[in-house]
Amino acid sequence: MAEVQYEMQERDRTGSPIVRIWLYGICTIEWMDPVTGEALSRPDLSRGGRDHAAAFSLLKLLLCQPQRRAHRDWIMEQFWPEGGRNAATHRLENIFSVLRKMVCHPVTGESLLRSFRGGKENGMIYQLAEASQLWLDTDAQAWNVEQAARMERFGDDAQPFWERAYALGKRGSFLPDDRYVDWAVQRRKEVEGYYRQTIHALARLYVARYGTAGASESLLVLRTYWQQYPKDEDALRLLMQVLSQQERYQEAVEYYDQLCDFLQEDDDQPDERTKDIAEYCRTKQIQYGSVAFSERGKQSQQHILAFPFPLAVQDTLEISHVLDGAFPLNTSRRAMLQQIVGWVGATAFSPQSSVNMNVSCSFSPSTSATVKRHSLQKISTETLNDFSQLTETCRSLSEGNELKTAERVLWSYLPQVETLAQVQSPYQKIAAAITSQVYVLAASLVGHHSDLQSRQSCSERAIWYAECAQDVELHVAALRQLAVTFDYLALPKNVLQTYQRALPHLKHVSPRLQACIYSALSGVYAQLQHEEEAHQFMGLAYEKYPEDKQNEPGYLRTINASYHTLILWDGLNHLELGQPLKAHNILQQIPTMGPTEQIPERIRVEFLNYQARALMAVGDLEQACAYIETAVEASTAIGSRKRFQESFAVFQQMKDVWPTEMRIHELRDLFLQRMINHME
């Protein structure tokens, strides 16, 4: 409704412009049909020779000037300050001629550029058409900010105007390719001022009007803006205030530390008001968030552990079944498991013991103290190495057809290593890092039971312990797990916020993890139909991905930080943006029709389901059915309820596309048979 109201007001104010130009982000020109008002094709501004590029610069220069006009002599001073007048005059005439053709309407032939003399003593003046013919995003933004301020002054609803101003500004930086030219300086200050005013107004409005529910929208607006302008302390203070209201003190302090890093480059210090908020957050973090856990921390942990992951421990598998060869474990794995059993106790591997261990970690004063004293007596570097090796074994098990085995082993020792991470000792950071890695893996394992609430809890625990370990790489990997959980829950804004939390840390992590985050972020923007940002981050992902993958932590395989994931997101982006053929061609680069050491089985099934979606989009019934059949067989073999449900969801879409095809009926029978077998 607000958008319709805005469009009506825009038409009343400017009439029906025949061209629309955006200076935020990549400069874009869009011609309009003068009869229907519909958009025509956009010209490709990247083509052309030297004069074309110079004419494009002249267009942007004129758009930045008052009344969209400039004197010829002044223009020559901007472009050729050291050149001779005659040569500069001739060059500018050529550029002016090219620009006149560039701004000719493709249907009517009408040009939006004219030249005239300012007087007998004055030279030529160049001027672009006014707003009734040429719509400009920065002018529209300024108008919306003015209307919003007026609405607030008279006690009316300003939100639609603030939101429209924000939508115009968030496309990207103002003239990013002309950041240092003198002729854009004044206009840039004005535009950035309007955008800054919009950010502050909208962030405060969301919190004031919608309370806790509006805080998420406020954080999204503030975080996106501050990452673009990281030295804006006014915005950072507001961001930290909203975070502290949500008791997210650790995140607030992280942003403050990043500000200090930026200011240190200029030998500068934060404002005293910013320091005051940071000190408050640090104090609250110590009070509520120390590794020793206050009463509030205990309640939080009890809340998370209130879900003892029943789906993960329902199976009656005993450790003896693993060790006696019932599962295809190699000799080294079996020997290592036997060694660890001696430390954690063989009874820990029974289903009831696993549940009991989770309960014992819920910080009952008596049991917690007992477990901690017992753990401290046995803790050593060798013990922690054993836990680390066991985690690697669980990860290796999870990459094949042994998800249940991995789960059983993981839940047996997780409470013990987590206890070590909660006790102040020389080993605390190492134990916290291991615990975080275990929870990263646990998030994936419980996710295969479609237990997304537990997946979110595990991801949050992984983030917490990574922070305790002060391990940035692990912290970002855990954020990736949380973002994937929100993606499964169909919460794209939460996904975007989570990846935005990771962005400031990327300069401190491996190129492989950087590429993983960039590719996933591109996928979020594609889902939101922000094509420019999707292509931008996908390009960064390919650019960052390293050729050498040696000596990188194993948990990067858990979060699937692989080159195949880049290809997957690239293909899915085209699918989301309505380009199914491109999507299909890209996705076919991933080898999935048979098991491969390069791709874990649980990931291969996910890829198969996405490839089937692309095949459906291009109308290839036979191949789509073949991929779904393969996915169903593989998901059944590894025991992944989540992957099976994903296959079924694709099948439901295929049934709508081909309701009468025999192959669809065969697929239906396959799903029914698998469901019956599972019930038995």
Secondary structure, 3 states (H helix, E strand, C coil): CHHHHHHHHHHHHHCCCCEEEECECCCEEEEECCCCCCECCCCCCCCCCHHHHHHHHHHHHHHCCHHHEEEHHHHHHHHCCCCCHHHHHHHHHHHHHHHHHHCECCCCCCECEEEEECCCCCCEEEEECCCCCEEEHHHHHHHHHHHHHHHHHCCCCCHHHHHHHHHHHCCCCECHHHCCCHHHHHHHHHHHHHHHHHHHHHHHHHHHHHCHHHHHHHHHHHHHHHHHCCCCHHHHHHHHHHHHHCCCHHHHHHHHHHHHHHHHHCCCCCCHHHHHHHHHHHHHHHHHHCCCCCHHHHHHHHHHHCCCCHHHCCCCCCHHHHHCCCCCCCHHHHHHHHHHHHHHCHHHHCHHHHHHHHHHCCCCHHHHHHHHHHHHHHCCHHHHHHHHHHHHHHHHHHCCCCHHHHHHHHHHHHHHHHHHHCCCCCCHHHHHHHHHHHHHHHHHHHHCCCCHHHHHHHHHHHHHHHHHHCCHHHHHHHHHHHHHHHHHCCCHHHHHHHHHHHHHHHHHCCHHHHHHHHHHHHHHHHHCCCHHHHHHHHHHHHHHCCCCCCCCCCHHHHCCCCHHHHHHHHHHHHHHCCCHHHHHHHHCCCCCCCCECCECHHHHHHHHHHHHHHHHHCCCHHHHHHHHHHHHHHHHHHCCHHHHHHHHHHHHHHHHHCCCCHHHHHHHHHHHHHHHHHHC
